[in-house]
Amino acid sequence: MKRIIQIVILQFFCYSNAYSELTIKIDRAKIGALPIMISVSGQSENFPPNQFRDIIENDLYNSGYFNILDSSKVKNNVSNQNTQYALWALAGSNYFLRANLYVENSKEYIKFNLYDIIKKKLMVSYKINLKENSNIRKISHTISNVIFEEITGIKGIFDTKIAYISTEKKDKRKIYKLHVADIDGYNSIAIYKSSKQLMSPTWSPNNDKIAYVSFENHRPEIFVQTLATGERKKINNENKSSSAPAWSPNGDFMAFTSSVNGNLEIFVHNFLKNSNKRITNSIGIDTEAEWHPNGKKIFFTSDRSGKPHIYMKFIKHGKVKRVTFDGIYNADANISSDGKFLSLVHNNGNGHKIALYSLKDKYLKVISKGKLDEAPSFSPNNKMILFASKKLRKGILVATSNDGRIRKEIELTGEDVREPIWSH
């Protein structure tokens, strides 16, 4: 059935600075990729058609689900629609995206029609009002999301963000930076810089704030920074060390790690009451809390059994339950948004690798090949995992699909990168 969608685009992040250029190397399997053609035409003073086309083609190709065919080799203005479908089919395409830039009542628009060539039908039609200050990349990513979801049934993630920490040596000292960037490597900007160590960034549920650990006061402390204003606030912990922040799904609480008589335990901060409550109590180290999507329980890393493993505990009641048993080391768990899987750092005696653990089937699967991989983070649609790795002794980021269809290596020019986290 044809659907008409009116899309409103909001610009939020600013463009990248010249010192934070991300370079992306992509390896992807072509087996099973869906052939699609994309044509963008029309005239506009502020919005070149080729820019829309290039960004959308890049999004869809890099997803691993699509193979981009050259639409210029096919006549795309045939009046007979059945003949047009036949020409597209002869060119080997399953889908065709036809877009046009036009002016109506002194306003500029871009209208897209997505066609299913096999079924010979219009899948979706929509238009976007192009304002003078519209962000072409933001609009194109939104269009890519609609196409991706319409064809695959999977929510698109092309307009999502990542946060990560970088380090740069300047005058024989390290400069630590907290970055926010588009997932395709563009619009990278350092939102905070420090000569003291920064670590453990995490997004708020609404993606409008980032919490992270800073050593600026000579001990680990958690700060919350509002992205729109740059305002920073320290989490109250009575001048004690605090680390490993994790926001609750509703944003009202934050789990974190703090020391009790020299031993690390997990606490929960109540933003409304500005108070802290202790959650764990053991002779082992308890750290790296991660909230279940239902907000009722947490997963965390503990060595109470002698080796680091993942445990689970309900916030209000119940005993601690051990979750992982495979290997000699399991830590730093991140849960999928549907609550079905954990991504974690796993070691079976052959280095630290990234693994997926099924909470239902109790099955662990290693998905990375490095020996120093760390800090895994699910994409919002749970189809990819972002993590930190090493390449020629340099810190890089890697995004890999669950099925191995695609692998992206993300480097920052002249700097090490680590501790990535995907926005919601």
Backbone hydrogen bonds in HBPLUS format (Angstrom, degrees):
<---DONOR---> <-ACCEPTOR-->    atom                        ^
c    i                          cat <-CA-CA->   ^        H-A-AA   ^      H-
h    n   atom  resd res      DA  || num        DHA   H-A  angle D-A-AA Bond
n    s   type  num  typ     dist DA aas  dist angle  dist       angle   num
A0125-SER N   A0003-ARG O   2.94 MM 122  5.96 168.8  1.95 169.6 168.7     1
A0005-ILE N   A0125-SER O   3.20 MM 120  6.68 143.5  2.34 136.7 147.3     2
A0127-LYS N   A0005-ILE O   3.33 MM 122  6.80 144.8  2.47 160.3 169.2     3
A0020-SER N   A0017-ASN O   3.24 MM   3  5.84 167.2  2.26 123.8 123.9     4
A0413-THR N   A0021-GLU O   3.20 MM 392  5.92 171.7  2.21 163.0 163.0     5
A0023-THR N   A0411-GLU O   2.72 MM 388  5.09 162.2  1.75 150.0 156.4     6
A0411-GLU N   A0023-THR O   2.81 MM 388  5.09 167.5  1.82 152.7 156.4     7
A0025-LYS N   A0409-GLU O   2.86 MM 384  5.07 158.5  1.90 146.2 153.4     8
A0409-GLU N   A0025-LYS O   2.79 MM 384  5.07 164.8  1.82 152.7 158.1     9
A0027-ASP N   A0407-ARG O   2.90 MM 380  5.24 168.4  1.92 158.7 162.6    10
A0407-ARG N   A0027-ASP O   2.77 MM 380  5.24 150.0  1.86 159.6 167.4    11
A0029-ALA N   A0405-ARG O   2.78 MM 376  5.23 158.6  1.82 153.9 159.6    12
A0033-ALA N   A0030-LYS O   3.18 MM   3  5.45 168.7  2.19 126.5 126.6    13
A0034-LEU N   A0065-TYR O   2.79 MM  31  6.09 172.1  1.79 140.4 137.7    14
A0067-ASN N   A0034-LEU O   2.83 MM  33  5.58 160.4  1.87 125.7 127.6    15
A0094-ASN N   A0035-PRO O   2.97 MM  59  5.51 162.8  2.00 129.3 134.6    16
A0095-TYR N   A0035-PRO O   3.32 MM  60  6.71 142.9  2.47 143.0 152.6    17
A0036-ILE N   A0067-ASN O   2.97 MM  31  6.23 154.2  2.03 160.1 161.8    18
A0069-LEU N   A0036-ILE O   2.95 MM  33  5.92 168.9  1.96 151.9 153.9    19
A0037-MET N   A0095-TYR O   2.99 MM  58  6.39 154.8  2.06 143.4 149.7    20
A0097-LEU N   A0037-MET O   2.81 MM  60  6.16 162.1  1.84 156.2 162.2    21
A0039-SER N   A0097-LEU O   2.85 MM  58  6.17 165.9  1.87 173.1 178.0    22
A0099-ALA N   A0039-SER O   2.77 MM  60  6.03 152.4  1.85 159.9 168.4    23
A0041-SER N   A0099-ALA O   3.09 MM  58  6.27 160.5  2.13 132.3 136.4    24
A0101-LEU N   A0041-SER O   2.91 MM  60  6.28 153.3  1.98 138.6 146.3    25
A0051-GLN N   A0048-PRO O   3.12 MM   3  5.63 139.8  2.29 112.5 122.3    26
A0053-ARG N   A0049-PRO O   3.13 MM   4  6.47 168.5  2.14 155.4 158.3    27
A0054-ASP N   A0050-ASN O   2.87 MM   4  5.98 166.8  1.89 148.9 152.6    28
A0055-ILE N   A0051-GLN O   3.11 MM   4  6.22 166.0  2.13 149.7 152.9    29
A0056-ILE N   A0052-PHE O   3.03 MM   4  6.19 169.5  2.05 157.4 160.5    30
A0057-GLU N   A0053-ARG O   2.87 MM   4  5.97 166.8  1.89 156.2 160.4    31
A0058-ASN N   A0054-ASP O   2.95 MM   4  6.03 156.9  2.00 142.2 149.0    32
A0059-ASP N   A0055-ILE O   2.89 MM   4  6.13 159.4  1.94 150.1 155.5    33
A0060-LEU N   A0056-ILE O   3.00 MM   4  6.22 175.2  2.01 158.1 158.2    34
A0061-TYR N   A0057-GLU O   2.92 MM   4  5.95 163.9  1.94 151.1 156.3    35
A0062-ASN N   A0058-ASN O   2.98 MM   4  5.90 163.8  2.00 145.5 150.7    36
A0063-SER N   A0059-ASP O   3.15 MM   4  6.29 123.7  2.48 138.2 151.8    37
A0063-SER N   A0060-LEU O   3.33 MM   3  5.23 142.4  2.48  93.1 103.5    38
A0064-GLY N   A0061-TYR O   3.11 MM   3  5.79 158.5  2.16 115.7 121.6    39
A0074-VAL N   A0071-SER O   3.15 MM   3  5.61 165.3  2.18 115.4 118.6    40
A0084-GLN N   A0080-ASN O   3.01 MM   4  6.33 150.7  2.10 146.7 155.8    41
A0085-TYR N   A0081-GLN O   2.92 MM   4  6.24 158.8  1.97 152.7 156.9    42
A0086-ALA N   A0082-ASN O   3.09 MM   4  6.31 152.4  2.17 140.3 147.8    43
A0087-LEU N   A0083-THR O   2.97 MM   4  6.31 152.1  2.05 149.1 156.1    44
A0088-TRP N   A0084-GLN O   3.03 MM   4  6.31 163.3  2.06 155.1 159.1    45
A0089-ALA N   A0085-TYR O   2.93 MM   4  6.12 156.3  1.99 147.1 154.0    46
A0090-LEU N   A0086-ALA O   2.92 MM   4  6.13 156.2  1.97 147.8 153.9    47
A0091-ALA N   A0087-LEU O   3.14 MM   4  6.35 138.5  2.32 139.4 149.8    48
A0091-ALA N   A0088-TRP O   3.18 MM   3  5.14 128.1  2.46  92.7 106.2    49
A0093-SER N   A0088-TRP O   3.30 MM   5  5.88 164.9  2.32 155.2 150.9    50
A0092-GLY N   A0089-ALA O   2.95 MM   3  5.19 156.9  2.00 107.1 114.4    51
A0117-ILE N   A0094-ASN O   2.89 MM  23  5.20 152.1  1.97 142.2 146.2    52
A0096-PHE N   A0115-TYR O   3.13 MM  19  5.16 155.0  2.19 136.4 142.3    53
A0115-TYR N   A0096-PHE O   2.82 MM  19  5.16 168.5  1.83 154.7 158.7    54
A0098-ARG N   A0113-ASN O   2.93 MM  15  5.28 165.3  1.95 159.7 159.8    55
A0113-ASN N   A0098-ARG O   2.84 MM  15  5.28 154.4  1.91 151.3 160.1    56
A0100-ASN N   A0111-LYS O   2.94 MM  11  5.42 146.1  2.06 145.6 156.4    57
A0111-LYS N   A0100-ASN O   2.98 MM  11  5.42 162.9  2.01 147.9 150.6    58
A0102-TYR N   A0109-TYR O   2.98 MM   7  5.47 160.6  2.02 146.1 151.4    59
A0109-TYR N   A0102-TYR O   2.82 MM   7  5.47 160.5  1.86 165.9 170.0    60
A0104-GLU N   A0107-LYS O   2.75 MM   3  5.24 162.4  1.78 153.0 157.5    61
A0107-LYS N   A0104-GLU O   3.02 MM   3  5.24 154.4  2.08 107.3 115.5    62
A0130-LEU N   A0108-GLU O   2.75 MM  22  5.24 160.6  1.79 141.9 146.2    63
A0110-ILE N   A0128-ILE O   3.05 MM  18  5.39 146.0  2.17 142.6 153.1    64
A0128-ILE N   A0110-ILE O   2.90 MM  18  5.39 149.1  2.00 143.5 153.4    65
A0112-PHE N   A0126-TYR O   2.80 MM  14  5.50 164.8  1.82 166.9 172.2    66
A0126-TYR N   A0112-PHE O   3.02 MM  14  5.50 156.7  2.08 150.9 158.1    67
A0114-LEU N   A0124-VAL O   2.98 MM  10  5.43 168.7  1.99 162.4 165.5    68
A0123-MET N   A0114-LEU O   2.74 MM   9  5.54 150.2  1.82 154.6 164.8    69
A0116-ASP N   A0121-LYS O   2.86 MM   5  5.41 166.9  1.88 169.8 172.3    70
A0120-LYS N   A0116-ASP O   2.87 MM   4  5.65 112.5  2.33 132.3 149.6    71
A0121-LYS N   A0116-ASP O   3.11 MM   5  5.41 156.7  2.17 143.3 150.3    72
A0134-SER N   A0131-LYS O   3.01 MM   3  5.16 164.0  2.03 116.8 117.5    73
A0139-ILE N   A0135-ASN O   2.98 MM   4  6.25 165.1  2.00 159.6 163.8    74
A0140-SER N   A0136-ILE O   2.87 MM   4  5.99 166.6  1.88 151.8 156.1    75
A0141-HIS N   A0137-ARG O   2.90 MM   4  6.05 161.6  1.93 149.7 154.6    76
A0142-THR N   A0138-LYS O   3.07 MM   4  6.24 153.4  2.15 143.0 150.1    77
A0143-ILE N   A0139-ILE O   2.98 MM   4  6.29 154.6  2.04 150.7 157.8    78
A0144-SER N   A0140-SER O   2.88 MM   4  6.15 158.3  1.93 150.4 156.6    79
A0145-ASN N   A0141-HIS O   2.94 MM   4  6.19 150.6  2.02 144.5 152.2    80
A0146-VAL N   A0142-THR O   3.16 MM   4  6.50 154.6  2.23 146.1 151.5    81
A0147-ILE N   A0143-ILE O   3.04 MM   4  6.36 165.0  2.06 156.2 159.7    82
A0148-PHE N   A0144-SER O   2.86 MM   4  5.97 170.5  1.87 155.5 158.5    83
A0149-GLU N   A0145-ASN O   2.98 MM   4  6.10 168.5  2.00 151.4 154.3    84
A0150-GLU N   A0146-VAL O   2.94 MM   4  5.96 156.8  1.99 145.9 153.1    85
A0151-ILE N   A0147-ILE O   3.07 MM   4  6.24 154.9  2.14 152.8 158.0    86
A0152-THR N   A0148-PHE O   2.89 MM   4  5.86 166.5  1.91 153.4 157.7    87
A0153-GLY N   A0149-GLU O   2.80 MM   4  4.63 140.9  1.95 120.5 130.8    88
A0160-THR N   A0157-ILE O   3.16 MM   3  5.39 163.6  2.19 115.1 116.1    89
A0423-SER N   A0161-LYS O   2.91 MM 262  5.31 164.1  1.93 155.8 150.5    90
A0162-ILE N   A0181-ALA O   2.87 MM  19  5.48 153.1  1.94 156.2 163.7    91
A0181-ALA N   A0162-ILE O   2.95 MM  19  5.48 156.1  2.01 156.0 162.4    92
A0163-ALA N   A0421-ILE O   2.95 MM 258  5.34 158.2  2.00 149.7 156.8    93
A0421-ILE N   A0163-ALA O   2.84 MM 258  5.34 140.5  2.00 154.7 159.2    94
A0164-TYR N   A0179-HIS O   3.20 MM  15  5.39 148.1  2.31 130.2 136.5    95
A0179-HIS N   A0164-TYR O   2.87 MM  15  5.39 174.7  1.87 170.1 170.4    96
A0165-ILE N   A0418-ARG O   2.98 MM 253  5.40 165.5  2.01 160.5 161.2    97
A0418-ARG N   A0165-ILE O   2.87 MM 253  5.40 149.5  1.96 159.0 166.4    98
A0166-SER N   A0177-LYS O   2.92 MM  11  5.18 156.9  1.97 144.6 151.7    99
A0177-LYS N   A0166-SER O   2.92 MM  11  5.18 157.0  1.98 150.1 152.0   100
A0167-THR N   A0416-ASP O   2.98 MM 249  5.34 147.0  2.09 139.0 147.1   101
A0416-ASP N   A0167-THR O   3.20 MM 249  5.34 153.7  2.27 153.1 153.5   102
A0168-GLU N   A0175-ILE O   2.98 MM   7  5.15 150.9  2.06 139.1 148.5   103
A0175-ILE N   A0168-GLU O   2.71 MM   7  5.15 150.9  1.79 148.2 158.5   104
A0170-LYS N   A0173-ARG O   2.67 MM   3  5.30 171.6  1.68 163.3 162.9   105
A0173-ARG N   A0170-LYS O   2.98 MM   3  5.30 156.1  2.04 110.9 118.7   106
A0176-TYR N   A0194-SER O   2.78 MM  18  5.24 164.2  1.80 174.7 169.1   107
A0194-SER N   A0176-TYR O   2.85 MM  18  5.24 149.6  1.95 151.1 156.9   108
A0178-LEU N   A0192-TYR O   2.85 MM  14  5.25 161.4  1.89 156.6 161.3   109
A0191-ILE N   A0178-LEU O   2.74 MM  13  5.81 139.0  1.91 160.3 172.7   110
A0180-VAL N   A0189-ILE O   2.97 MM   9  5.60 149.7  2.07 150.0 158.5   111
A0189-ILE N   A0180-VAL O   2.96 MM   9  5.60 154.2  2.03 151.4 159.4   112
A0182-ASP N   A0186-TYR O   2.90 MM   4  5.31 164.7  1.92 173.2 170.9   113
A0185-GLY N   A0182-ASP O   3.06 MM   3  5.42 161.3  2.10 115.1 117.5   114
A0215-PHE N   A0197-GLN O   3.04 MM  18  5.42 142.5  2.19 158.1 164.5   115
A0199-MET N   A0213-VAL O   2.96 MM  14  5.11 147.9  2.06 142.8 147.4   116
A0213-VAL N   A0199-MET O   2.77 MM  14  5.11 173.6  1.78 165.5 163.3   117
A0202-THR N   A0211-ALA O   2.81 MM   9  5.30 135.1  2.01 152.8 161.2   118
A0211-ALA N   A0202-THR O   2.88 MM   9  5.30 161.1  1.92 160.3 160.6   119
A0204-SER N   A0209-LYS O   2.98 MM   5  5.30 150.7  2.07 149.8 144.2   120
A0207-ASN N   A0204-SER O   2.94 MM   3  5.06 163.5  1.97 113.9 118.9   121
A0227-LEU N   A0208-ASP O   3.04 MM  19  5.77 164.5  2.07 145.0 149.8   122
A0210-ILE N   A0225-GLN O   2.97 MM  15  5.39 154.1  2.04 146.4 154.4   123
A0225-GLN N   A0210-ILE O   2.89 MM  15  5.39 171.7  1.89 148.1 150.3   124
A0212-TYR N   A0223-PHE O   2.95 MM  11  5.58 150.8  2.03 153.7 163.0   125
A0223-PHE N   A0212-TYR O   2.87 MM  11  5.58 165.4  1.89 166.9 171.3   126
A0214-SER N   A0221-GLU O   2.87 MM   7  5.50 159.9  1.91 158.3 163.5   127
A0221-GLU N   A0214-SER O   3.04 MM   7  5.50 147.3  2.15 140.9 150.6   128
A0218-HIS N   A0215-PHE O   2.91 MM   3  5.10 147.5  2.02 123.4 120.4   129
A0242-SER N   A0220-PRO O   2.81 MM  22  5.62 164.9  1.83 137.1 142.4   130
A0235-ILE N   A0222-ILE O   2.87 MM  13  5.59 167.7  1.88 154.4 157.5   131
A0224-VAL N   A0233-LYS O   2.74 MM   9  5.23 158.8  1.78 151.0 158.0   132
A0233-LYS N   A0224-VAL O   2.90 MM   9  5.23 148.7  2.00 139.8 150.1   133
A0226-THR N   A0231-GLU O   2.87 MM   5  5.35 156.9  1.92 153.4 159.7   134
A0230-GLY N   A0226-THR O   2.72 MM   4  5.24 146.9  1.83 150.6 160.0   135
A0240-LYS N   A0237-ASN O   2.97 MM   3  5.57 147.4  2.08 116.9 126.1   136
A0243-SER N   A0257-THR O   2.93 MM  14  5.12 147.5  2.04 141.0 150.0   137
A0257-THR N   A0243-SER O   2.79 MM  14  5.12 171.9  1.79 148.2 150.4   138
A0246-ALA N   A0255-ALA O   2.85 MM   9  5.07 132.0  2.09 152.1 154.7   139
A0255-ALA N   A0246-ALA O   2.83 MM   9  5.07 151.8  1.91 157.5 150.7   140
A0248-SER N   A0253-PHE O   2.94 MM   5  5.24 160.7  1.97 145.3 140.6   141
A0251-GLY N   A0248-SER O   2.99 MM   3  5.16 153.2  2.06 109.7 118.4   142
A0271-PHE N   A0252-ASP O   3.02 MM  19  5.60 161.7  2.05 155.7 159.8   143
A0254-MET N   A0269-HIS O   2.94 MM  15  5.02 144.5  2.07 137.2 146.3   144
A0269-HIS N   A0254-MET O   2.69 MM  15  5.02 172.6  1.70 144.3 145.5   145
A0256-PHE N   A0267-PHE O   2.90 MM  11  5.44 154.3  1.96 147.4 150.7   146
A0267-PHE N   A0256-PHE O   2.84 MM  11  5.44 167.5  1.85 161.5 165.9   147
A0258-SER N   A0265-GLU O   2.94 MM   7  5.63 162.3  1.97 160.2 166.1   148
A0265-GLU N   A0258-SER O   2.87 MM   7  5.63 168.8  1.88 163.6 164.9   149
A0260-VAL N   A0263-ASN O   2.65 MM   3  5.11 163.3  1.67 147.0 151.8   150
A0263-ASN N   A0260-VAL O   3.00 MM   3  5.11 161.0  2.03 108.4 114.6   151
A0286-ASP N   A0264-LEU O   3.02 MM  22  5.61 166.1  2.04 130.8 134.9   152
A0279-ILE N   A0266-ILE O   2.77 MM  13  5.54 168.4  1.78 157.6 156.2   153
A0280-THR N   A0266-ILE O   3.40 MM  14  5.47 151.8  2.49 141.1 142.4   154
A0268-VAL N   A0277-LYS O   2.77 MM   9  5.20 146.9  1.87 142.1 153.3   155
A0277-LYS N   A0268-VAL O   2.89 MM   9  5.20 148.1  1.99 136.5 146.9   156
A0270-ASN N   A0275-SER O   2.72 MM   5  5.27 167.9  1.73 163.6 167.9   157
A0274-ASN N   A0270-ASN O   2.69 MM   4  5.39 122.5  2.01 142.9 159.1   158
A0275-SER N   A0270-ASN O   3.28 MM   5  5.27 142.4  2.44 131.6 139.6   159
A0303-ASP N   A0285-ILE O   3.24 MM  18  5.69 141.1  2.40 139.5 150.7   160
A0287-THR N   A0301-THR O   2.87 MM  14  5.30 162.6  1.90 156.2 161.6   161
A0301-THR N   A0287-THR O   2.79 MM  14  5.30 155.6  1.85 159.6 162.9   162
A0290-GLU N   A0299-PHE O   2.70 MM   9  5.05 135.3  1.90 153.2 158.6   163
A0299-PHE N   A0290-GLU O   2.74 MM   9  5.05 161.4  1.78 148.8 154.6   164
A0292-HIS N   A0297-LYS O   2.95 MM   5  5.65 167.5  1.96 159.2 155.4   165
A0295-GLY N   A0292-HIS O   2.84 MM   3  5.47 165.2  1.86 125.7 130.8   166
A0315-ILE N   A0296-LYS O   2.89 MM  19  5.84 169.4  1.90 144.9 147.9   167
A0298-ILE N   A0313-LYS O   2.88 MM  15  5.56 162.4  1.91 157.0 158.2   168
A0313-LYS N   A0298-ILE O   2.95 MM  15  5.56 153.6  2.02 158.0 165.3   169
A0300-PHE N   A0311-TYR O   2.90 MM  11  5.38 149.5  2.00 142.5 148.4   170
A0311-TYR N   A0300-PHE O   2.79 MM  11  5.38 162.3  1.82 159.9 166.2   171
A0302-SER N   A0309-HIS O   2.95 MM   7  5.66 158.4  2.00 158.7 165.8   172
A0309-HIS N   A0302-SER O   2.95 MM   7  5.66 156.0  2.01 146.4 150.9   173
A0306-GLY N   A0303-ASP O   2.86 MM   3  5.13 162.7  1.89 115.5 120.2   174
A0330-ASN N   A0308-PRO O   2.94 MM  22  5.78 152.7  2.01 130.3 138.3   175
A0323-VAL N   A0310-ILE O   2.79 MM  13  5.46 164.4  1.81 151.7 151.3   176
A0324-THR N   A0310-ILE O   3.40 MM  14  5.49 154.1  2.47 136.7 140.2   177
A0312-MET N   A0321-LYS O   2.74 MM   9  5.15 150.4  1.82 146.8 157.2   178
A0321-LYS N   A0312-MET O   2.83 MM   9  5.15 166.8  1.85 155.3 159.9   179
A0328-ILE N   A0347-ASN O   2.89 MM  19  5.91 148.9  1.99 153.2 163.0   180
A0347-ASN N   A0329-TYR O   2.92 MM  18  4.96 147.5  2.03 146.4 145.2   181
A0331-ALA N   A0345-VAL O   2.97 MM  14  5.21 150.3  2.06 141.0 150.3   182
A0345-VAL N   A0331-ALA O   2.86 MM  14  5.21 172.7  1.87 158.4 158.7   183
A0334-ASN N   A0343-SER O   2.78 MM   9  5.16 146.7  1.89 151.6 160.5   184
A0343-SER N   A0334-ASN O   2.75 MM   9  5.16 166.5  1.77 156.0 159.9   185
A0336-SER N   A0341-PHE O   2.94 MM   5  5.46 159.5  1.99 154.5 156.6   186
A0339-GLY N   A0336-SER O   2.91 MM   3  5.26 161.5  1.94 114.7 120.5   187
A0359-LEU N   A0340-LYS O   3.03 MM  19  5.72 163.9  2.06 152.7 157.0   188
A0342-LEU N   A0357-TYR O   2.89 MM  15  5.04 155.1  1.95 142.3 150.7   189
A0357-TYR N   A0342-LEU O   2.75 MM  15  5.04 155.2  1.81 152.5 159.5   190
A0344-LEU N   A0355-ALA O   2.99 MM  11  5.50 153.3  2.06 152.6 159.0   191
A0355-ALA N   A0344-LEU O   2.94 MM  11  5.50 161.3  1.98 156.8 161.9   192
A0346-HIS N   A0353-LYS O   2.70 MM   7  5.27 171.2  1.70 161.4 164.3   193
A0353-LYS N   A0346-HIS O   2.86 MM   7  5.27 171.2  1.86 154.6 157.5   194
A0352-HIS N   A0371-LYS O   2.88 MM  19  4.84 143.5  2.01 127.2 115.5   195
A0373-ASP N   A0352-HIS O   3.01 MM  21  5.50 156.8  2.07 143.9 136.5   196
A0367-ILE N   A0354-ILE O   2.81 MM  13  5.80 168.5  1.82 152.8 156.8   197
A0356-LEU N   A0365-LYS O   2.73 MM   9  5.16 159.7  1.77 149.3 152.6   198
A0365-LYS N   A0356-LEU O   2.76 MM   9  5.16 159.1  1.81 152.2 159.6   199
A0358-SER N   A0363-TYR O   2.84 MM   5  5.21 164.1  1.86 151.8 154.6   200
A0362-LYS N   A0358-SER O   2.83 MM   4  5.24 128.4  2.09 137.3 147.0   201
A0374-GLU N   A0388-ALA O   2.93 MM  14  5.23 155.3  1.99 145.5 149.7   202
A0388-ALA N   A0374-GLU O   2.85 MM  14  5.23 165.5  1.87 157.3 159.0   203
A0377-SER N   A0386-LEU O   2.71 MM   9  5.04 128.6  1.97 143.3 158.5   204
A0386-LEU N   A0377-SER O   2.76 MM   9  5.04 171.7  1.77 150.8 152.8   205
A0379-SER N   A0384-MET O   2.91 MM   5  5.32 148.1  2.01 154.0 149.5   206
A0382-ASN N   A0379-SER O   2.90 MM   3  5.01 162.3  1.93 114.0 119.2   207
A0402-ASN N   A0383-LYS O   3.08 MM  19  5.81 153.8  2.15 146.1 145.7   208
A0385-ILE N   A0400-THR O   2.83 MM  15  5.42 157.7  1.88 152.1 158.4   209
A0400-THR N   A0385-ILE O   2.91 MM  15  5.42 157.5  1.96 150.1 154.0   210
A0387-PHE N   A0398-VAL O   2.78 MM  11  5.37 154.9  1.85 154.4 163.1   211
A0398-VAL N   A0387-PHE O   2.78 MM  11  5.37 161.8  1.81 161.6 165.0   212
A0389-SER N   A0396-ILE O   2.89 MM   7  5.40 163.3  1.91 152.4 153.5   213
A0396-ILE N   A0389-SER O   2.99 MM   7  5.40 165.2  2.01 136.6 141.3   214
A0391-LYS N   A0394-LYS O   2.80 MM   3  5.12 154.1  1.87 142.6 151.4   215
A0394-LYS N   A0391-LYS O   2.96 MM   3  5.12 155.4  2.02 106.1 114.2   216
A0417-VAL N   A0395-GLY O   3.03 MM  22  4.93 157.1  2.09 105.1 112.1   217
A0397-LEU N   A0410-ILE O   2.93 MM  13  4.91 174.5  1.93 150.1 152.0   218
A0410-ILE N   A0397-LEU O   2.70 MM  13  4.91 173.4  1.70 152.0 153.0   219
A0399-ALA N   A0408-LYS O   2.87 MM   9  5.00 154.0  1.94 138.9 147.4   220
A0408-LYS N   A0399-ALA O   2.72 MM   9  5.00 162.6  1.75 151.0 157.2   221
A0401-SER N   A0406-ILE O   3.05 MM   5  5.55 158.3  2.09 156.5 157.5   222
A0404-GLY N   A0401-SER O   3.13 MM   3  5.14 162.5  2.16 105.7 111.0   223
A0415-GLU N   A0412-LEU O   3.07 MM   3  5.51 170.9  2.08 136.1 135.0   224
